[in-house]
Amino acid sequence: MMMRGAWNFPPVQPQPIPTPPVQPQPIPTPPIQSEDDVEIVPETQPPKGKGKQNKGKQVAGDQASKPKAIKWTPIEEEALAKAFIGTSDNPVKGNNQPGDGFWSKVLTKFLAMMDQGPYRDIDSVSSKWRKLNSAINRFCEEYNKLYTSDRRSGWNDEDVFKMALEKYKQNHGSNFPHVRAWMVVKDDPKWAPIPNEGGDGETPKNIGNG
């Protein structure tokens, strides 16, 4: 009976083994660069860039001894006029000196007065003087004519000067910008007003062209 009863138990059904739910695996993605990461590249670049800039500055420094196209100031023009007058008035040689020798002396005097080192060269001072002298001659034409023949009664030299500035502006369309240099040369025989204006008008134009 016992055996028969034991066979009467329903067969045990195997229970499915519970399995943990499958966790979705994260899809691998490339690492996202943060702003800090992005900035790393430019941060490492500037030293190289600065190095190039420094090299550029060094090159510029090496070339600093060569004069650059620096605009001339009225003070420089005045110094150049003084240097030219002081050199051309040499009682022995005057302006009949070899070009390089003459302008070398002018340059030496000019640089000594400016006291800024060799920042201009012979070509710079000689070419500047030719332009400066040309403008001074044009102004002298106005001034000397007023001074010698068109002077009005009661005019002093200051009145002549002011009227010459007006005449220059009317005839050339701009103010005369080289007053300081003109003040240096105006009493020199090469530029001073004399009755024979025809001779005086040509003499200064040839100064310093050798």
DRENTOR-632522 format. One record per residue: residue in three letters; residue number from 1; x negated, y negated, z of N, C-alpha, C in turn. Coordinates in steps of 0.05 Angstrom, whole numbers, plus 32768, in hexadecimal, padded with zeros to 4 digits. Each point is the difference from the previous one (the first is absolute). Example, Ala and Ser with C-alpha at 12.3 -4.5 7.8 and 13.67 -1.06 7.14 Angstrom:
2
type_seq_n.c1_n.c2_n.c3_ca.c1_ca.c2_ca.c3_c.c1_c.c2_c.c3
ALA_1_7EF8_8072_809C_8012_7FE8_8000_7FEE_7FE8_8000
SER_2_8007_7FEB_7FF2_7FF0_7FE8_8001_800F_7FEA_800E
This chain:
210
type_seq_n.c1_n.c2_n.c3_ca.c1_ca.c2_ca.c3_c.c1_c.c2_c.c3
MET_1_7FEF_8018_8000_8011_7FE8_8000_7FEF_7FE7_8000
MET_2_7FEB_8002_8010_7FEE_7FE9_8001_7FF3_7FFC_7FE6
MET_3_7FF7_8015_7FF3_7FF2_7FFD_7FE7_8013_7FF5_7FEB
ARG_4_8019_800C_8001_8013_7FF8_7FEC_8007_7FE3_8004
GLY_5_8002_7FF7_8019_8006_7FE4_8006_7FE9_7FEE_7FF6
ALA_6_7FE7_800A_8003_7FEA_7FEF_7FF8_8000_7FFB_7FE3
TRP_7_8009_8015_7FF1_8001_7FFC_7FE3_8017_7FED_7FF8
ASN_8_8012_7FFC_8012_8017_7FEE_7FF9_7FF9_7FE2_8001
PHE_9_7FE8_7FF9_800C_7FF9_7FE4_8000_7FFC_7FF5_7FE4
PRO_10_800B_7FEA_7FFA_7FFC_7FF4_7FE5_7FE2_7FFB_7FFB
PRO_11_7FF8_8005_7FE8_7FE4_7FFA_7FFB_7FF9_7FE3_8005
VAL_12_7FE9_7FFC_800B_7FF8_7FE4_8005_7FF7_7FF3_7FE6
GLN_13_800C_7FEA_7FF9_7FF9_7FF1_7FE8_7FE8_7FEF_8005
PRO_14_7FED_8003_7FEF_7FE8_7FEE_8004_8008_7FE3_7FFD
GLN_15_7FF9_7FF1_8015_8005_7FE3_8000_7FEB_7FF1_7FEF
PRO_16_8009_7FEF_7FF0_7FEB_7FF0_7FF1_7FEF_7FF0_8013
ILE_17_7FE6_8001_7FF9_7FED_7FF2_8011_8002_7FE2_7FFA
PRO_18_8007_7FF1_8014_8002_7FE3_7FFA_7FE5_7FF4_7FF7
THR_19_8002_7FF1_7FEC_7FE7_7FF4_7FF6_8003_7FE2_8004
PRO_20_7FEA_7FF4_8007_8002_7FE3_8004_8006_7FF2_7FE5
PRO_21_800E_7FEB_8001_8006_7FF2_7FE7_7FE6_7FF6_7FF3
VAL_22_8000_8002_7FE6_7FE8_7FF8_7FF2_7FFE_7FE1_8001
GLN_23_7FEA_7FF7_800A_7FFB_7FE4_8000_7FF6_7FF7_7FE5
PRO_24_800C_7FEB_7FF5_7FF6_7FF7_7FE6_7FE4_7FF5_8003
GLN_25_7FEF_800A_7FEF_7FE4_7FF8_8001_7FFE_7FE4_7FF4
PRO_26_7FF1_7FEE_800D_7FFD_7FE5_7FF4_7FF1_8002_7FE6
ILE_27_8009_7FF2_7FED_7FF3_7FFF_7FE6_7FE6_7FEF_8002
PRO_28_7FEA_800C_7FFA_7FE7_7FF0_8003_8001_7FE7_7FEE
THR_29_7FFA_7FEA_800C_7FFF_7FE7_7FF1_7FE5_7FF3_8003
PRO_30_7FF7_7FF2_7FEC_7FE6_7FF3_8003_8001_7FEB_8016
PRO_31_7FEA_7FFD_800F_8000_7FED_8016_8006_7FE4_7FF6
ILE_32_8011_7FF3_800F_8007_7FE5_7FF8_7FEB_7FED_800D
GLN_33_7FF5_7FEF_7FEF_7FEC_7FEE_800A_800E_7FE9_800E
SER_34_7FF7_7FFB_8018_800B_7FE9_800E_7FF3_7FE7_7FF6
GLU_35_800A_7FE9_8009_7FF5_7FE7_7FF7_7FE3_7FFE_8009
ASP_36_7FFA_800C_8017_7FE5_7FFF_800A_7FEE_8010_7FED
ASP_37_800A_8017_7FF6_7FF0_800F_7FEE_7FFB_7FF1_7FE6
VAL_38_8015_7FF2_7FF7_7FFD_7FF1_7FE7_7FEC_7FEA_8003
GLU_39_7FFE_7FF5_8017_7FEE_7FE9_8004_7FE3_8009_8003
ILE_40_7FFD_801B_8004_7FE4_8009_8004_7FEF_7FFB_7FE8
VAL_41_800C_8004_7FE8_7FF0_7FFC_7FE8_7FF7_7FE4_7FFC
PRO_42_8012_7FEC_8001_7FF6_7FE5_7FFD_7FED_7FF8_8017
GLU_43_8004_800C_8018_7FEE_7FF8_8016_7FE4_800A_7FFB
THR_44_7FFE_8017_7FF1_7FE5_8009_7FFB_7FF4_7FF3_7FE8
GLN_45_8011_7FF3_7FEF_7FF6_7FF3_7FE8_7FF2_7FE6_8005
PRO_46_800C_7FEE_8011_7FF4_7FE5_8002_7FE2_8000_8005
PRO_47_7FF5_8012_8011_7FE3_7FFE_8004_7FF1_8002_7FE5
LYS_48_8009_8012_7FEE_7FF3_8002_7FE6_8004_7FE6_7FF1
GLY_49_801A_7FF7_8001_8006_7FE7_7FF2_7FEF_7FE9_800B
LYS_50_7FFE_7FFF_801B_7FF0_7FEB_800B_7FE3_8002_7FF8
GLY_51_7FF8_8019_7FFE_7FE4_8004_7FF8_7FFB_7FF5_7FE5
LYS_52_8014_8004_7FEE_7FFD_7FF5_7FE5_8001_7FE2_8001
GLN_53_8011_7FF6_8011_8002_7FE3_8003_7FE5_7FF5_800B
ASN_54_7FF6_800E_8013_7FE6_7FF7_800B_7FEB_8000_7FEB
LYS_55_8000_8015_7FF0_7FEC_8001_7FEA_8004_7FE9_7FED
GLY_56_801A_7FFA_7FFB_8005_7FE9_7FEF_7FF6_7FE7_800C
LYS_57_8004_7FFD_801B_7FF6_7FE8_800D_7FE2_7FFF_8000
GLN_58_7FF4_8017_8002_7FE3_8001_7FFF_7FF6_7FF7_7FE5
VAL_59_800E_8009_7FEB_7FF8_7FF8_7FE5_8004_7FE2_7FFD
ALA_60_8017_7FF7_800A_8005_7FE3_7FFF_7FEB_7FF1_800F
GLY_61_7FF8_800C_8017_7FEB_7FF3_8010_7FE6_7FFF_7FF1
ASP_62_7FFA_8015_7FF1_7FE8_8000_7FF1_8001_7FEB_7FEA
GLN_63_8018_7FFA_7FF7_8002_7FEC_7FEB_8005_7FE4_800B
ALA_64_8002_7FFE_801A_8006_7FE6_800C_7FEA_7FEC_7FF9
SER_65_7FE8_8009_7FFB_7FEB_7FEE_7FFA_8004_7FF3_7FE5
LYS_66_8010_800D_7FEF_8006_7FF5_7FE6_8017_7FED_8002
PRO_67_7FFD_7FE8_7FF6_8015_7FEC_8003_801A_8009_7FF3
LYS_68_8016_7FFA_800D_801A_8006_7FF5_800D_7FE7_7FF6
ALA_69_8016_8003_7FF2_800E_7FE9_7FF5_800F_7FF2_8017
ILE_70_7FF2_7FF1_8010_800C_7FF2_8016_8006_7FE4_7FF8
LYS_71_8017_7FF7_8006_8008_7FE5_7FF8_7FEE_7FEB_800E
TRP_72_7FF8_7FEC_7FF1_7FEF_7FEC_800B_8010_7FEC_8010
THR_73_7FF6_7FF8_8017_800D_7FEC_8010_7FF4_7FE5_7FFB
PRO_74_800F_7FEA_8006_7FF5_7FE5_7FFD_7FE5_7FFC_800F
ILE_75_7FFD_800E_8017_7FE7_7FFD_800F_7FE9_800D_7FF0
GLU_76_8006_8017_7FF4_7FEC_800D_7FF0_7FF8_7FEF_7FE8
GLU_77_8014_7FF4_7FF3_7FFB_7FEF_7FE9_7FEF_7FE8_8008
GLU_78_8005_7FF5_8018_7FF0_7FEA_800A_7FE3_8009_8004
ALA_79_7FFD_8018_800C_7FE5_800A_8005_7FF1_8006_7FE5
LEU_80_800F_800A_7FED_7FF4_8006_7FE6_7FF7_7FE6_7FF2
ALA_81_8011_7FEB_8002_7FF8_7FE6_7FF5_7FE7_7FF5_800D
LYS_82_7FFF_8003_801A_7FE8_7FF6_800E_7FE7_8010_7FF8
ALA_83_8004_801B_7FFE_7FE9_8011_7FF8_7FF7_7FF9_7FE3
PHE_84_8013_7FFB_7FEF_7FF9_7FF9_7FE4_7FF2_7FE5_7FFF
ILE_85_800B_7FEC_800E_7FF3_7FE6_8000_7FE4_8001_800C
GLY_86_7FFE_800F_8016_7FE6_8002_800E_7FEB_800E_7FEF
THR_87_8009_8012_7FEE_7FED_800F_7FEF_7FFA_7FF0_7FE6
SER_88_8015_7FF5_7FF4_7FFB_7FF2_7FE7_7FF2_7FE5_8003
ASP_89_8000_7FF5_8019_7FF3_7FE7_8004_7FE2_8004_8007
ASN_90_7FF6_8018_7FFC_7FE4_8004_8004_7FF0_7FED_7FEF
PRO_91_7FF0_7FEE_800C_7FF3_7FEB_7FF0_7FEC_800B_7FEC
VAL_92_7FF6_8018_8004_7FEC_800B_7FEF_800D_8010_7FE9
LYS_93_8012_8012_8007_800B_8012_7FEB_801C_7FF8_7FF8
GLY_94_800F_7FF3_8012_801B_7FF9_7FF9_8010_8019_7FF8
ASN_95_8010_7FFD_7FEC_8010_8017_7FF6_7FF2_800F_7FE9
ASN_96_7FE8_7FF7_7FF9_7FF2_800E_7FEB_7FF1_8018_800B
GLN_97_800D_8010_800F_7FF5_8018_800B_800C_8018_7FF2
PRO_98_7FF2_8017_7FFF_800C_8018_7FF5_801A_8006_800E
GLY_99_8013_8009_7FF0_801B_8005_800A_8001_800F_801A
ASP_100_7FF3_8018_8001_8001_8011_8018_7FF2_7FF2_8017
GLY_101_7FEA_7FF3_7FFA_7FF1_7FF2_8016_8010_7FEA_800C
PHE_102_800D_7FF0_7FEF_8010_7FEA_8009_8017_800A_8011
TRP_103_8010_8013_7FF5_8017_8009_800E_7FF9_8010_8019
SER_104_7FE9_800C_8000_7FF7_800F_8018_7FFC_7FEC_8016
LYS_105_7FF5_7FE8_7FFA_7FFD_7FEC_8015_801A_7FF4_8009
VAL_106_8012_7FFC_7FEC_801B_7FF7_8008_800E_8014_8012
LEU_107_7FFE_8019_7FF9_800D_8015_8010_7FF4_8001_801C
THR_108_7FE6_7FFE_8002_7FF3_8000_801A_800A_7FE9_8012
LYS_109_8001_7FE8_7FF4_800A_7FE9_8010_801D_8004_8008
PHE_110_8010_800A_7FED_801C_8004_8005_8005_8014_8017
LEU_111_7FF2_8017_7FFE_8004_8014_8015_7FF6_7FF7_801B
ALA_112_7FEB_7FF0_8000_7FF6_7FF5_8019_8014_7FEE_800D
MET_113_800E_7FF0_7FF0_8014_7FED_800B_8018_8010_800A
MET_114_8008_8014_7FF1_8018_800F_8008_7FFA_8013_8017
ASP_115_7FE8_800A_8002_7FF8_8011_8016_8013_8018_8004
GLN_116_8005_800E_7FEA_8012_8018_8001_7FF2_8018_7FF3
GLY_117_7FE6_7FFF_7FFC_7FF3_8016_7FF3_8002_7FFE_7FE2
PRO_118_7FF4_8013_7FF2_8000_7FFF_7FE2_801A_800A_7FF4
TYR_119_8016_7FF0_8005_801A_800A_7FF7_8006_7FF5_7FE4
ARG_120_7FEF_7FEF_7FF4_8003_7FF8_7FE4_7FE5_8003_7FF3
ASP_121_8000_8003_7FE5_7FE7_8003_7FF2_7FFD_7FEA_7FEB
ILE_122_7FEA_8002_7FF1_7FFA_7FEB_7FED_8016_7FFC_7FEB
ASP_123_800B_8017_7FF6_8015_7FFE_7FEC_8019_7FF2_800B
SER_124_8005_8005_801A_8018_7FF5_800C_7FFD_7FE1_8003
VAL_125_7FE9_7FF7_800A_7FFD_7FE3_8004_7FFD_7FF1_7FE5
SER_126_7FF2_800D_7FED_7FFC_7FF2_7FE7_801A_7FFD_7FF0
SER_127_8010_8016_7FFF_8019_7FFF_7FF1_8014_7FED_800F
LYS_128_7FFF_8001_801A_8012_7FEE_800F_7FF8_7FE3_7FFB
TRP_129_7FE6_7FFA_8000_7FF8_7FE5_7FFC_8009_7FF5_7FE4
ARG_130_7FFE_8011_7FEC_8009_7FF7_7FE5_801D_7FF8_8000
LYS_131_8011_8011_800D_801C_7FF9_8001_8005_7FE8_8012
LEU_132_7FF2_7FFF_8016_8003_7FE9_8013_7FF7_7FE6_7FF3
ASN_133_7FE9_8001_7FF2_7FF5_7FE9_7FF4_8012_7FF6_7FE9
SER_134_800C_8012_7FF2_8012_7FF8_7FEA_8018_7FF1_800B
ALA_135_800B_800A_8017_8017_7FF2_800C_7FF8_7FE5_800B
ILE_136_7FE8_7FFF_800C_7FF7_7FE7_800B_7FFC_7FEB_7FEA
ASN_137_7FF5_8009_7FE9_7FFC_7FEE_7FEA_801B_7FF4_7FF6
ARG_138_8014_8011_8000_801B_7FF6_7FF7_800A_7FEA_8014
PHE_139_7FFC_8006_8019_8008_7FEC_8014_7FEF_7FE6_7FFE
CYS_140_7FE6_8004_7FFB_7FEF_7FE9_7FFE_8008_7FEE_7FE9
GLU_141_800A_800C_7FEA_8009_7FF0_7FEA_8016_7FED_8008
GLU_142_8012_800A_8011_8016_7FEF_800A_7FF5_7FEB_8014
TYR_143_7FF1_800A_8012_7FF6_7FEE_8016_7FED_7FEB_7FF5
ASN_144_7FED_8008_7FEF_7FEC_7FED_7FF7_800D_7FEB_7FEE
LYS_145_8014_8007_7FF0_800D_7FED_7FEF_800E_7FEB_8011
LEU_146_800E_800A_8015_800E_7FED_8012_7FEC_7FEF_800F
TYR_147_7FEA_800C_8007_7FEC_7FF3_8011_7FF3_7FE9_7FF1
THR_148_7FFA_8005_7FE6_7FF0_7FED_7FF1_8010_7FEC_7FEF
SER_149_8015_8009_7FF4_800E_7FEF_7FED_801E_7FFB_8006
ASP_150_800D_8013_800E_801D_7FFD_8005_8006_7FF9_801D
ARG_151_7FEC_7FF7_800E_8004_7FFA_801D_8012_7FE6_8001
ARG_152_8014_8002_8010_8012_7FE9_8003_7FF4_7FED_8016
SER_153_8008_7FE8_7FFE_7FF6_7FEC_8013_8008_8007_801C
GLY_154_7FED_8000_8012_8006_8006_801C_7FFD_801E_8007
TRP_155_7FFC_8011_7FED_7FFC_801C_8005_7FE5_8006_800D
ASN_156_8001_8010_8015_7FE7_800A_800B_7FFB_801D_7FF5
ASP_157_7FEA_800C_8008_7FFA_801B_7FF6_8015_8014_8007
GLU_158_800D_7FFD_8017_8015_8013_8008_8018_7FFD_7FED
ASP_159_8006_7FE8_7FF8_8016_7FFC_7FED_7FF9_800D_7FE5
VAL_160_7FE7_7FFD_7FF7_7FF8_800C_7FE7_8002_801F_8002
PHE_161_7FF8_800A_8017_8001_801D_8004_801C_800B_7FFF
LYS_162_8012_7FF2_800D_801C_8009_8001_800D_7FFF_7FE4
MET_163_7FFA_7FEB_7FF1_800B_7FFD_7FE5_7FF4_8015_7FEE
ALA_164_7FE6_8007_8004_7FF3_8014_7FF0_800D_801B_8004
LEU_165_8008_8006_8019_800E_8019_8006_801B_8001_7FF1
GLU_166_800E_7FE9_8000_8019_7FFF_7FF2_7FFC_8004_7FE2
LYS_167_7FEC_7FF3_7FF5_7FFB_8003_7FE3_7FF8_801D_7FF9
TYR_168_7FF0_800C_8011_7FF8_801C_7FFB_8019_8012_8000
LYS_169_8011_7FFC_8013_8018_8011_8002_8012_7FFC_7FE7
GLN_170_8003_7FE7_7FF7_8010_7FFB_7FE9_7FF4_800D_7FE7
ASN_171_7FE6_7FFE_7FFD_7FF3_800A_7FE8_7FFB_801E_7FFF
HIS_172_7FFE_800C_8018_7FF8_801C_8001_8015_8012_800D
GLY_173_8016_7FF4_8009_8016_800F_800A_7FFC_800D_801C
SER_174_7FEB_7FF8_800E_7FFC_800B_801B_7FEF_7FED_8010
ASN_175_8000_8003_801A_7FEF_7FF0_8011_7FE3_8007_7FFC
PHE_176_7FEE_7FED_8004_7FE4_8005_7FFF_7FF8_800F_801A
PRO_177_7FF6_8019_7FFE_7FFC_8010_8018_7FE4_7FFF_800B
HIS_178_7FEE_7FF1_7FF4_7FE3_8002_8007_7FF6_7FE6_800C
VAL_179_8010_7FF3_8010_7FF9_7FE6_800B_7FE6_8001_8011
ARG_180_7FFD_8015_8010_7FE9_8002_8011_7FE6_8002_7FF0
ALA_181_8001_8010_7FEB_7FE8_8003_7FEF_7FFB_7FE5_7FF1
TRP_182_8015_7FF4_7FF7_7FFD_7FE6_7FF2_7FF3_7FEB_8012
MET_183_8008_8000_8019_7FF5_7FEC_8013_7FE2_8003_8003
VAL_184_7FF6_8019_7FFC_7FE4_8005_8002_7FF1_7FF5_7FE7
VAL_185_800C_8003_7FE9_7FF1_7FF9_7FE7_8007_7FE4_7FF6
LYS_186_8014_7FF3_800A_800A_7FE8_7FF3_7FEC_7FEA_7FFF
ASP_187_7FED_7FFF_8013_7FED_7FEA_8001_7FE6_8008_7FF2
ASP_188_7FFE_8019_7FF7_7FE8_8008_7FF1_8001_7FF3_7FE4
PRO_189_7FE8_7FF7_7FF6_8000_7FF2_7FE6_800D_8010_7FEA
LYS_190_8001_801A_8001_800C_8010_7FEB_801E_7FFD_7FFF
TRP_191_800C_7FF9_8017_801E_7FFE_8001_8009_7FE4_8007
ALA_192_7FEF_7FEF_800B_8009_7FE6_800A_800A_7FEF_7FE9
PRO_193_8014_7FEF_8005_800A_7FEF_7FEB_7FEB_7FEB_7FF7
ILE_194_7FFC_7FFF_7FE6_7FEE_7FEC_7FF4_800F_7FF4_7FE8
PRO_195_7FF8_7FE8_7FF8_800E_7FF3_7FEA_8000_8011_7FE6
ASN_196_7FEB_800E_7FFB_7FFE_8010_7FE8_800E_801B_8005
GLU_197_801A_8000_7FFE_8010_8018_8006_7FFB_8016_7FEC
GLY_198_7FFA_7FFA_7FE7_7FFC_8015_7FEC_7FE9_8012_8008
GLY_199_7FE9_7FF4_8008_7FE9_8010_8008_8005_800F_801A
ASP_200_800F_7FF3_8012_8004_800C_801A_8013_8018_7FFD
GLY_201_8013_7FFF_7FED_8013_8015_7FFE_7FF3_801A_7FF7
GLU_202_7FEB_7FFF_7FF1_7FF4_8018_7FF5_7FEA_800B_8012
THR_203_7FF3_7FEF_800F_7FE9_8009_800F_8006_8016_8014
PRO_204_8015_7FFD_8011_8005_8015_8014_8007_801A_7FF3
LYS_205_800D_8001_7FE9_800A_8018_7FF4_7FE9_8013_7FF9
ASN_206_7FE8_7FF5_7FFD_7FEA_8011_7FF9_7FF0_8009_8018
ILE_207_8008_7FF6_8017_7FF1_8007_8018_8004_801D_8007
GLY_208_7FEB_800E_8005_8002_801B_800A_8007_8015_7FEC
ASN_209_8002_7FF8_7FE6_8007_8013_7FEC_7FE8_800F_7FF5
GLY_210_7FE8_7FF8_800A_7FE8_800F_7FF6_7FFA_8017_8012
